[in-house]
Amino acid sequence: MTVTTQDQRRGVLDVAAIVAIAAAVLVAFATPPEATQGNVARLFNIHVPSILVAYLCFGLTLIGGTAYLVTRRLRFDHLAVAAAEVGVVFTGLTMLVGMIWAKPIWGVYWTWSARLILTAVMFFGYLGYLALRRAIDDPIARARRAAVFGIISIGIIPIVHFSVLWWRDVHQPPTLLRPDEMQIDGPLLAAFLAGLVASTLVAAALIVRRYRLAAREAELDSLLASADVPVAGDAVTAPTLDGAP
Amino acid sequence: MRRYWRILIPLAIIALVIVGLLISLRSNLVFFNTPTELAEQPAGDERQRLGGQVVAGTVSQADGVVTFEVTDGRTQVAVHHSGSPQQLFQEGIGVVVEGSWDGAVFTSDFMLVKHDEQYRTEDGQVYEPGEPIEPAP
Protein backbone atom coordinates (compact mmCIF):
# COMPACT_ATOMS: atom_id res chain seq x y z
CA MET A 1 0.00 0.00 0.00
CA THR A 2 2.86 2.37 0.79
CA VAL A 3 4.24 1.98 -2.73
CA THR A 4 0.90 2.99 -4.27
CA THR A 5 0.75 6.14 -2.13
CA GLN A 6 4.32 7.11 -3.09
CA ASP A 7 3.58 6.50 -6.77
CA GLN A 8 0.45 8.63 -6.53
CA ARG A 9 2.33 11.44 -4.84
CA ARG A 10 5.04 11.34 -7.48
CA GLY A 11 2.32 11.33 -10.16
CA VAL A 12 0.95 14.60 -8.76
CA LEU A 13 4.35 16.26 -9.25
CA ASP A 14 4.59 14.93 -12.84
CA VAL A 15 1.10 16.22 -13.69
CA ALA A 16 1.86 19.59 -12.06
CA ALA A 17 5.03 19.90 -14.19
CA ILE A 18 3.15 19.14 -17.42
CA VAL A 19 0.34 21.58 -16.54
CA ALA A 20 2.92 24.27 -15.70
CA ILE A 21 4.64 23.77 -19.08
CA ALA A 22 1.31 24.15 -20.89
CA ALA A 23 0.49 27.28 -18.85
CA ALA A 24 3.94 28.76 -19.55
CA VAL A 25 3.52 28.23 -23.31
CA LEU A 26 0.07 29.87 -23.21
CA VAL A 27 1.31 32.86 -21.19
CA ALA A 28 4.39 33.22 -23.42
CA PHE A 29 2.31 33.49 -26.58
CA ALA A 30 -0.27 35.79 -24.98
CA THR A 31 2.43 38.40 -24.32
CA PRO A 32 3.51 40.89 -27.02
CA PRO A 33 6.87 40.47 -28.76
CA GLU A 34 9.91 42.32 -27.45
CA ALA A 35 10.45 45.77 -28.98
CA THR A 36 13.94 45.34 -30.44
CA GLN A 37 14.34 41.60 -30.95
CA GLY A 38 10.75 40.62 -31.70
CA ASN A 39 9.68 37.02 -31.23
CA VAL A 40 13.24 35.72 -30.84
CA ALA A 41 13.36 37.25 -27.35
CA ARG A 42 10.71 34.73 -26.23
CA LEU A 43 13.64 32.33 -25.84
CA PHE A 44 14.37 34.37 -22.67
CA ASN A 45 11.55 32.39 -21.03
CA ILE A 46 13.53 29.12 -21.44
CA HIS A 47 17.14 30.34 -21.46
CA VAL A 48 17.09 32.21 -18.13
CA PRO A 49 14.84 29.87 -16.08
CA SER A 50 17.01 26.93 -17.22
CA ILE A 51 20.24 28.41 -15.89
CA LEU A 52 18.58 29.52 -12.64
CA VAL A 53 17.23 25.99 -12.13
CA ALA A 54 20.70 24.59 -12.95
CA TYR A 55 22.21 26.84 -10.23
CA LEU A 56 19.52 25.55 -7.85
CA CYS A 57 20.33 21.92 -8.74
CA PHE A 58 24.06 22.41 -8.17
CA GLY A 59 23.14 24.07 -4.85
CA LEU A 60 21.26 20.85 -3.95
CA THR A 61 24.37 18.85 -4.92
CA LEU A 62 26.34 21.01 -2.49
CA ILE A 63 23.75 20.50 0.26
CA GLY A 64 23.53 16.75 -0.40
CA GLY A 65 27.33 16.37 -0.36
CA THR A 66 27.73 18.40 2.83
CA ALA A 67 24.89 16.51 4.54
CA TYR A 68 26.53 13.21 3.53
CA LEU A 69 29.90 14.22 4.98
CA VAL A 70 28.21 15.27 8.24
CA THR A 71 25.76 12.38 8.69
CA ARG A 72 27.35 9.66 6.48
CA ARG A 73 23.86 8.66 5.30
CA LEU A 74 23.88 7.50 1.67
CA ARG A 75 20.46 9.00 0.97
CA PHE A 76 22.08 12.45 0.88
CA ASP A 77 24.54 11.14 -1.71
CA HIS A 78 21.55 9.97 -3.78
CA LEU A 79 20.10 13.50 -3.57
CA ALA A 80 23.46 14.96 -4.67
CA VAL A 81 23.75 12.77 -7.78
CA ALA A 82 20.08 13.24 -8.74
CA ALA A 83 20.41 17.04 -8.56
CA ALA A 84 23.75 17.06 -10.41
CA GLU A 85 22.38 15.06 -13.34
CA VAL A 86 19.33 17.31 -13.68
CA GLY A 87 21.56 20.39 -13.31
CA VAL A 88 23.77 19.22 -16.19
CA VAL A 89 20.68 18.72 -18.38
CA PHE A 90 19.45 22.24 -17.62
CA THR A 91 22.90 23.78 -18.18
CA GLY A 92 23.01 22.04 -21.58
CA LEU A 93 19.50 23.34 -22.34
CA THR A 94 20.61 26.89 -21.46
CA MET A 95 23.58 26.62 -23.84
CA LEU A 96 21.50 25.06 -26.63
CA VAL A 97 18.77 27.71 -26.42
CA GLY A 98 21.44 30.41 -26.09
CA MET A 99 23.03 29.26 -29.35
CA ILE A 100 19.69 29.23 -31.17
CA TRP A 101 19.12 32.76 -29.84
CA ALA A 102 22.63 34.08 -30.61
CA LYS A 103 22.58 33.13 -34.30
CA PRO A 104 19.84 35.58 -35.40
CA ILE A 105 20.75 38.35 -32.92
CA TRP A 106 24.55 38.34 -32.53
CA GLY A 107 25.22 36.67 -35.88
CA VAL A 108 27.01 33.53 -34.62
CA TYR A 109 26.02 30.41 -32.67
CA TRP A 110 29.10 30.51 -30.48
CA THR A 111 31.95 32.88 -29.73
CA TRP A 112 34.79 32.62 -27.21
CA SER A 113 33.64 35.19 -24.68
CA ALA A 114 34.09 34.87 -20.91
CA ARG A 115 30.42 34.16 -20.12
CA LEU A 116 30.16 31.44 -22.75
CA ILE A 117 33.48 29.79 -21.89
CA LEU A 118 32.74 29.78 -18.15
CA THR A 119 29.26 28.30 -18.69
CA ALA A 120 30.93 25.54 -20.73
CA VAL A 121 33.46 25.05 -17.90
CA MET A 122 30.54 24.62 -15.48
CA PHE A 123 28.84 22.14 -17.86
CA PHE A 124 31.95 20.00 -18.31
CA GLY A 125 32.90 20.39 -14.64
CA TYR A 126 29.66 18.75 -13.52
CA LEU A 127 29.98 16.15 -16.29
CA GLY A 128 33.32 15.46 -14.59
CA TYR A 129 31.45 15.03 -11.29
CA LEU A 130 29.24 12.39 -12.93
CA ALA A 131 32.25 10.72 -14.59
CA LEU A 132 34.08 10.58 -11.23
CA ARG A 133 31.10 8.74 -9.73
CA ARG A 134 31.15 6.16 -12.54
CA ALA A 135 34.84 5.53 -11.91
CA ILE A 136 34.47 4.44 -8.27
CA ASP A 137 32.86 1.11 -7.36
CA ASP A 138 32.79 1.36 -3.58
CA PRO A 139 29.64 3.35 -2.67
CA ILE A 140 31.22 4.82 0.49
CA ALA A 141 34.37 6.09 -1.24
CA ARG A 142 32.26 7.28 -4.18
CA ALA A 143 29.93 9.27 -1.93
CA ARG A 144 32.84 10.84 -0.01
CA ARG A 145 34.89 11.87 -3.04
CA ALA A 146 31.84 13.06 -4.99
CA ALA A 147 30.78 15.16 -1.98
CA VAL A 148 34.16 16.93 -1.95
CA PHE A 149 33.96 17.49 -5.74
CA GLY A 150 30.40 18.81 -5.45
CA ILE A 151 31.36 21.23 -2.67
CA ILE A 152 34.38 22.63 -4.55
CA SER A 153 32.50 22.92 -7.87
CA ILE A 154 29.91 25.31 -6.43
CA GLY A 155 32.55 28.05 -6.74
CA ILE A 156 31.97 28.23 -10.49
CA ILE A 157 28.41 29.60 -10.08
CA PRO A 158 29.32 33.13 -8.86
CA ILE A 159 32.11 33.26 -11.47
CA VAL A 160 29.63 32.41 -14.25
CA HIS A 161 27.02 34.83 -12.93
CA PHE A 162 29.33 37.83 -12.39
CA SER A 163 31.51 37.21 -15.48
CA VAL A 164 29.45 39.68 -17.54
CA LEU A 165 30.09 42.37 -14.93
CA TRP A 166 33.80 41.60 -14.37
CA TRP A 167 34.82 41.36 -18.04
CA ARG A 168 33.60 43.18 -21.13
CA ASP A 169 31.49 40.62 -22.95
CA VAL A 170 29.29 40.26 -26.01
CA HIS A 171 26.71 38.80 -23.61
CA GLN A 172 24.67 41.53 -21.94
CA PRO A 173 24.67 41.99 -18.12
CA PRO A 174 21.88 40.48 -15.96
CA THR A 175 18.33 41.71 -16.57
CA LEU A 176 16.71 40.35 -13.40
CA LEU A 177 19.34 39.51 -10.74
CA ARG A 178 20.78 43.00 -10.33
CA PRO A 179 20.96 45.45 -7.41
CA ASP A 180 18.68 48.08 -8.98
CA GLU A 181 15.39 47.70 -10.88
CA MET A 182 14.73 44.75 -13.16
CA GLN A 183 15.08 45.80 -16.79
CA ILE A 184 11.95 44.09 -18.07
CA ASP A 185 8.36 45.13 -18.74
CA GLY A 186 5.44 43.59 -16.84
CA PRO A 187 3.98 41.22 -19.47
CA LEU A 188 7.44 39.86 -20.37
CA LEU A 189 8.21 39.36 -16.67
CA ALA A 190 4.95 37.41 -16.28
CA ALA A 191 5.96 35.09 -19.14
CA PHE A 192 9.38 34.63 -17.54
CA LEU A 193 7.87 33.77 -14.15
CA ALA A 194 5.57 31.18 -15.79
CA GLY A 195 8.66 29.67 -17.43
CA LEU A 196 10.51 29.68 -14.09
CA VAL A 197 7.66 27.86 -12.30
CA ALA A 198 7.45 25.27 -15.11
CA SER A 199 11.24 24.70 -15.17
CA THR A 200 11.40 24.34 -11.39
CA LEU A 201 8.56 21.80 -11.35
CA VAL A 202 10.12 19.79 -14.20
CA ALA A 203 13.46 19.75 -12.36
CA ALA A 204 11.76 18.71 -9.10
CA ALA A 205 9.90 15.85 -10.83
CA LEU A 206 13.12 14.64 -12.50
CA ILE A 207 15.13 14.87 -9.26
CA VAL A 208 12.50 12.86 -7.35
CA ARG A 209 12.56 10.11 -10.00
CA ARG A 210 16.37 10.06 -10.18
CA TYR A 211 16.62 10.00 -6.38
CA ARG A 212 14.40 6.93 -6.18
CA LEU A 213 16.40 5.28 -8.95
CA ALA A 214 19.66 5.95 -7.06
CA ALA A 215 18.16 4.39 -3.90
CA ARG A 216 17.14 1.27 -5.87
CA GLU A 217 20.56 1.03 -7.53
CA ALA A 218 22.15 1.07 -4.09
CA GLU A 219 19.74 -1.63 -2.91
CA LEU A 220 20.60 -3.79 -5.94
CA ASP A 221 24.34 -3.27 -5.38
CA SER A 222 24.14 -4.36 -1.75
CA LEU A 223 22.04 -7.44 -2.70
CA LEU A 224 24.56 -8.44 -5.36
CA ALA A 225 27.44 -7.87 -2.97
CA SER A 226 25.92 -10.06 -0.26
CA ALA A 227 24.70 -12.83 -2.59
CA ASP A 228 26.30 -16.25 -2.21
CA VAL A 229 28.04 -16.70 -5.58
CA PRO A 230 31.24 -18.53 -6.55
CA VAL A 231 34.26 -16.25 -6.61
CA ALA A 232 35.09 -16.84 -10.28
CA GLY A 233 31.50 -17.29 -11.41
CA ASP A 234 30.04 -20.17 -13.45
CA ALA A 235 32.12 -19.46 -16.55
CA VAL A 236 35.20 -21.13 -15.06
CA THR A 237 35.39 -24.87 -14.38
CA ALA A 238 38.10 -26.65 -12.49
CA PRO A 239 40.78 -28.18 -14.75
CA THR A 240 40.83 -31.99 -15.10
CA LEU A 241 43.71 -34.26 -16.16
CA ASP A 242 43.25 -36.56 -19.17
CA GLY A 243 43.23 -40.22 -18.11
CA ALA A 244 42.64 -39.44 -14.48
CA PRO A 245 40.55 -42.06 -12.75
CA MET B 1 50.09 12.32 7.70
CA ARG B 2 49.78 10.58 4.33
CA ARG B 3 46.04 11.14 4.45
CA TYR B 4 46.47 14.90 4.82
CA TRP B 5 48.79 15.07 1.83
CA ARG B 6 46.32 13.11 -0.28
CA ILE B 7 43.75 15.84 0.35
CA LEU B 8 46.05 18.87 0.43
CA ILE B 9 47.90 18.27 -2.84
CA PRO B 10 44.77 18.00 -5.06
CA LEU B 11 43.27 21.02 -3.29
CA ALA B 12 46.43 23.03 -3.91
CA ILE B 13 46.45 22.02 -7.60
CA ILE B 14 42.79 22.96 -8.01
CA ALA B 15 43.37 26.32 -6.29
CA LEU B 16 46.37 27.02 -8.55
CA VAL B 17 44.38 26.20 -11.70
CA ILE B 18 41.47 28.44 -10.63
CA VAL B 19 43.74 31.35 -9.69
CA GLY B 20 45.69 30.99 -12.96
CA LEU B 21 42.47 30.85 -14.97
CA LEU B 22 41.11 33.97 -13.27
CA ILE B 23 44.33 35.93 -13.75
CA SER B 24 44.56 35.01 -17.45
CA LEU B 25 40.88 35.82 -17.93
CA ARG B 26 41.31 39.19 -16.26
CA SER B 27 44.12 40.25 -18.58
CA ASN B 28 43.23 38.52 -21.86
CA LEU B 29 39.54 37.90 -21.93
CA VAL B 30 38.21 41.36 -22.52
CA PHE B 31 36.06 40.48 -25.52
CA PHE B 32 36.56 43.81 -27.31
CA ASN B 33 38.33 47.17 -26.96
CA THR B 34 36.56 50.52 -26.78
CA PRO B 35 37.22 53.19 -29.44
CA THR B 36 39.19 55.20 -26.85
CA GLU B 37 41.45 52.24 -26.02
CA LEU B 38 42.07 51.43 -29.69
CA ALA B 39 42.77 55.08 -30.62
CA GLU B 40 45.41 55.29 -27.86
CA GLN B 41 47.27 52.23 -29.15
CA PRO B 42 49.82 52.64 -31.95
CA ALA B 43 48.27 51.54 -35.24
CA GLY B 44 49.36 48.05 -36.21
CA ASP B 45 48.34 45.36 -38.65
CA GLU B 46 47.14 42.81 -36.09
CA ARG B 47 43.47 41.90 -35.93
CA GLN B 48 41.56 43.51 -33.11
CA ARG B 49 38.00 43.69 -31.86
CA LEU B 50 36.34 47.08 -31.58
CA GLY B 51 33.08 47.52 -29.71
CA GLY B 52 30.77 50.48 -29.28
CA GLN B 53 27.49 52.08 -30.24
CA VAL B 54 26.64 52.91 -33.84
CA VAL B 55 26.42 56.72 -34.07
CA ALA B 56 23.07 57.95 -35.42
CA GLY B 57 23.25 59.51 -38.87
CA THR B 58 26.59 57.96 -39.87
CA VAL B 59 25.36 54.72 -41.49
CA SER B 60 25.63 54.38 -45.26
CA GLN B 61 25.82 51.34 -47.50
CA ALA B 62 27.41 50.93 -50.96
CA ASP B 63 28.98 48.08 -52.96
CA GLY B 64 28.75 45.56 -50.14
CA VAL B 65 30.51 47.87 -47.71
CA VAL B 66 28.73 49.38 -44.72
CA THR B 67 30.25 52.61 -43.47
CA PHE B 68 29.44 53.92 -40.01
CA GLU B 69 31.02 55.30 -36.86
CA VAL B 70 31.10 53.70 -33.43
CA THR B 71 31.45 55.55 -30.15
CA ASP B 72 31.97 54.84 -26.47
CA GLY B 73 30.73 58.32 -25.58
CA ARG B 74 34.21 59.84 -25.76
CA THR B 75 35.88 58.77 -29.00
CA GLN B 76 34.37 58.10 -32.42
CA VAL B 77 35.98 55.70 -34.88
CA ALA B 78 35.02 55.34 -38.56
CA VAL B 79 34.38 51.71 -39.58
CA HIS B 80 34.25 50.19 -43.08
CA HIS B 81 32.61 46.81 -42.76
CA SER B 82 32.59 44.55 -45.81
CA GLY B 83 29.71 42.09 -45.97
CA SER B 84 26.05 42.45 -45.16
CA PRO B 85 25.33 43.49 -41.57
CA GLN B 86 23.12 41.47 -39.17
CA GLN B 87 19.37 41.90 -39.29
CA LEU B 88 19.40 43.85 -36.05
CA PHE B 89 22.11 46.29 -37.18
CA GLN B 90 20.74 49.82 -36.80
CA GLU B 91 21.61 53.26 -35.52
CA GLY B 92 22.21 53.36 -31.77
CA ILE B 93 22.73 49.60 -31.32
CA GLY B 94 25.90 48.06 -29.89
CA VAL B 95 28.25 46.26 -32.27
CA VAL B 96 31.54 44.40 -32.02
CA VAL B 97 33.57 44.46 -35.26
CA GLU B 98 36.75 42.51 -35.95
CA GLY B 99 39.44 43.80 -38.28
CA SER B 100 42.42 46.12 -38.40
CA TRP B 101 43.39 49.76 -38.91
CA ASP B 102 43.67 51.16 -42.41
CA GLY B 103 44.95 54.63 -41.66
CA ALA B 104 42.33 56.32 -39.51
CA VAL B 105 39.61 53.89 -40.65
CA PHE B 106 38.91 50.55 -38.99
CA THR B 107 38.24 47.97 -41.73
CA SER B 108 36.24 44.97 -40.57
CA ASP B 109 34.95 41.75 -42.11
CA PHE B 110 33.25 40.24 -39.04
CA MET B 111 30.45 41.81 -37.04
CA LEU B 112 28.52 40.82 -33.93
CA VAL B 113 25.48 42.78 -32.84
CA LYS B 114 25.23 43.33 -29.08
CA HIS B 115 21.82 43.79 -27.59
CA ASP B 116 21.31 45.31 -24.16
CA GLU B 117 19.76 43.75 -21.07
CA GLN B 118 16.44 45.59 -21.45
CA TYR B 119 13.34 43.72 -22.57
CA ARG B 120 10.54 46.08 -23.46
CA THR B 121 7.13 45.88 -25.03
CA GLU B 122 6.84 48.99 -27.12
CA ASP B 123 3.35 49.72 -28.38
CA GLY B 124 3.46 50.56 -32.06
CA GLN B 125 7.22 50.03 -32.24
CA VAL B 126 7.46 46.29 -32.60
CA TYR B 127 10.55 45.32 -34.54
CA GLU B 128 9.94 43.70 -37.94
CA PRO B 129 12.90 42.43 -39.92
CA GLY B 130 13.50 44.49 -43.06
CA GLU B 131 11.69 47.56 -41.82
CA PRO B 132 13.72 50.57 -40.73
CA ILE B 133 13.14 51.41 -37.09
CA GLU B 134 13.16 54.91 -35.70
CA PRO B 135 15.59 55.28 -32.81
CA ALA B 136 13.79 55.59 -29.49
CA PRO B 137 13.31 59.23 -28.40
Contacts between the chains, C-beta under 8 A, distances in Angstrom:
chain1	res1	chain2	res2	distance
A	31	B	121	7.4
A	32	B	121	4.6
A	32	B	126	7.0
A	33	B	121	7.7
A	33	B	126	5.6
A	33	B	127	7.5
A	34	B	119	5.3
A	34	B	120	6.7
A	34	B	121	7.0
A	34	B	127	7.7
A	35	B	120	4.5
A	35	B	121	6.3
A	35	B	122	3.6
A	35	B	125	5.7
A	35	B	126	6.5
A	35	B	127	6.2
A	36	B	88	7.1
A	36	B	93	7.9
A	36	B	115	6.3
A	36	B	120	7.5
A	36	B	127	5.4
A	37	B	88	7.0
A	37	B	115	6.3
A	37	B	127	6.6
A	38	B	126	6.7
A	38	B	127	4.7
A	38	B	128	7.0
A	38	B	129	7.4
A	41	B	119	6.0
A	44	B	119	6.4
A	104	B	87	6.6
A	104	B	88	7.9
A	105	B	86	7.5
A	105	B	88	5.9
A	105	B	113	6.3
A	105	B	115	5.8
A	106	B	86	7.4
A	106	B	112	4.8
A	106	B	113	5.9
A	106	B	114	7.3
A	107	B	86	4.5
A	107	B	111	6.3
A	107	B	112	5.3
A	107	B	113	6.1
A	108	B	112	6.6
A	111	B	31	7.9
A	111	B	112	6.8
A	113	B	29	7.6
A	113	B	31	4.6
A	114	B	25	6.0
A	114	B	29	4.8
A	114	B	31	6.9
A	117	B	29	7.6
A	152	B	11	8.0
A	152	B	14	6.4
A	155	B	18	7.2
A	159	B	22	7.7
A	166	B	26	7.6
A	167	B	25	6.5
A	167	B	26	7.4
A	167	B	29	5.4
A	167	B	30	5.9
A	167	B	31	7.1
A	168	B	30	4.8
A	168	B	31	5.5
A	168	B	32	6.2
A	168	B	51	7.2
A	169	B	31	5.2
A	170	B	31	5.4
A	170	B	32	7.5
A	170	B	96	5.8
A	170	B	112	5.5
A	170	B	114	5.7
A	172	B	114	6.9
A	172	B	115	6.2
A	172	B	116	5.5
A	172	B	117	4.2
A	173	B	117	5.2
A	174	B	117	6.6
A	175	B	117	4.5
A	175	B	118	7.2
A	175	B	119	6.3
A	183	B	116	7.9
A	183	B	117	5.1
A	183	B	118	4.4
A	183	B	119	6.8
A	184	B	118	7.4
A	184	B	119	4.5
A	184	B	120	7.8
A	185	B	119	6.6
A	185	B	120	5.2
A	185	B	121	4.8
A	187	B	121	5.7
A	188	B	119	4.9
A	188	B	120	7.8
A	188	B	121	6.4
